[in-house]
Amino acid sequence: MPLSLTSVELRGAVHLDQMQPQFAAISAMKSDGYFPVEGESAFWLEVRPGIVVNRLLDIALKRCDVMPGALMTERHYGSLEVHGPDQGQVLQAGQEILKAIGKTWADQPRPEVLNDEVIHKITPQHAMLLNQARGGMLVLGDDTLYTLEVSPAIHVVRCANEAEKAAPIRIASMNTSGAVGRLRLCGGDAEIEEAAKAVRLSLETWRNDPQSSGFAGGGR
């Protein structure tokens, strides 16, 4: 018997106005679908039960001119991503999905920040260990490192994209699914401090509807 979509739990909904170069490249590297590119808009969703993302992606693709970039089902949650050059179509895809599950942007739970830390001037040995498991740019000795752990995991995508807008940092790794999301940024002291401010602002505005708050506009 098909699940009623209105019983789906909304974990997180995130709109990116313009994907930044590193963010887009890392997303493409992890993508199982159509690769996003710099400058495109994107919509990300996390729900429970996880497998319902198949039906929600179907709704978005049939009603809007967007491309699928990710479709993931974890132990408890599922997430999807759609993107495209037309920001209006991407926003509409997000609205169609939210409407289907009877939710709005304001129905998202507050992100729980488990870790938000700046570590200055890490050692070369520490940097090499991080590079063994990196999913993005190389970490170098004497870099300043920023680490974030947050639940729901999906919020990491906006944090990473906004951090890259704010300062010339490097995204070392970005884990966007599972029980928690994790982000590692590296660079100079001042740049990392600016990026950390952008991350915190992003987490404070998680409920903003991009079509009414003005968040949808702008870019780098």
Secondary structure, DSSP 8 states (H G I E B T S, - for coil): ----GGG-EEEEEEEESS--HHHHHHHHHH-SSS---TT-EEEEEEEESGGGHHHHHHHHHHHSS-EEEEEEE-SS-EEEEEEES-HHHHHHHHHHHHHHTT--GGGS---EEEEEEEE-S--HHHHHHHHHT-SSS---TT-EEEEEEEESTTHHHHHHHHHHHHSS-EEEEEE-SSSSEEEEEEE-HHHHHHHHHHHHHHHHTTT--TTTSSTTS---
